[in-house]
């Protein structure tokens, strides 16, 4: 399974990881995970997980927007990495999908 890392940070008080990939259900999946002392201070728990799941029908819109060949998953992942890398990747990706009327499921838990 090919994954791209949108953001990764590891410090003594926090570790942040954000990845994008196609999961076993053929969904485009944004997987974010924060863990550490700083997270516990903010959320009351030492870890915070957050994700987007985008169904294949909605993923087709990304190929059109970025002028990519339909089904070129690797090309799409790398294009999205260029567009949404950084500590604000989760927020920016969600705002982009909202602006482009791309439907998705959002989950988060601490």
N, C-alpha and C positions, 0 to 999 in steps of 0.2 A: 504494500500500500504506500503510495507516494504521499508525503506530507511536506508542507512548507511551513517554516517558522516565521510568524509575523513579528513576534517580539519575544525576547528572552532576557531576563535579568536575574542575577543571583548575588545577593548581599547577605551579610550576617543576620539581618532582621527580616528579610523578605526574599521570596523566589517567585517570579512571575513567568508564566509560559503561555503563549498563544499560538495555536497551530490551526492550519486549514487543510482539509483532506476530504476525500470521498469515503464514507463509511460503508459498512457491510450491507446497509439498506439502500445503497446508491444515492444517498443524500450528500449534498455539499455540507460539510460539518465544520463549524468554527468552534474550537475547543480551547477554553481559557481556564487557567488555574493559578491562583495566588495562595501562597502559604507562608507562614512565619509570624513572628512577634508583632510586626506592624499590622498584619491582617487581623490578628486577635484584638488589637486595640481598636480597630475600626469596626469590625463586624461581630466581635464577641466570641468568635471561633477562630481557630488557627488556620483554617483554610476556607477559601471562597472559590466556587466553581461556577462557570458561566459558559453558555454555548448558544449557537444558532444552528438550526437544522433547516436546510432548504431542499425541497423536493425537486426531482429531476425536471419536471415540467417548468418550474420557476428558474432552474439553473439555465435553461435554454435562453432566457432573457440576457444573461451575462454574455453569452457568446455573441449575440447581436450587438449589444452595447459596445463591446470591445473589439468587434469585427474579427472574431475568431471562428475557425471552422467548428461547426456543431460537433460535440463529442470529444474535442481535443482537451481532455482533462488536464494534462500536464501543462499545456499552454495557458489554460484558464488559471490554474493554481499559481503559476509564475507571474501572470499578469496581475492577479489580485494581490500577490505579495508586493509587487512594485507599487501598487496603488494604496495599500493599507498597512504597510509596515510601521511599527512604532508602538509606543505605550498607549496610544489612543485608538489602536486598531479596532477594538470591539465597538466602541462608540461610533467611529467613523464608518465602519462597515454597515452597522445598523442604520445610520442616517442615510447612507447611500442607497440601501435597499428600500427604505421608506420613500425616498425621492424618486426612485425608478419604479415604484409600485411592484416590487418583488416581494411575494409573500414568503414568510418564514415562521418557524416556531422558535421561541426564545425560552431558555431555562436558566435559572440561577439558583444557587443554594449555598448557604454558609453553615 
